[in-house]
């Protein structure tokens, strides 16, 4: 799952010339991702690890990435 997310992330970056900051993912895909990471990080730790906000959508067939102004955060 992590490699698929990276491929989607990289494709977005190459197409738009900037990095996405939001990951849309289903509950099922999120469970697979957490199993791959061998941990159950809280949402904040997962966001920091991926470098993106994570939004769970139940009907999503595949993980998707995008850039949203509302998800942009100032560096601490």
Secondary structure, DSSP 4 states (H G I P E B T S, - for coil): -HHHHHHHHHHHHHHHSS---EEEE-HHHHHHHHHHTTS---HHHHHHHHTSEEEE-TT-SS-EEE--GGG-----
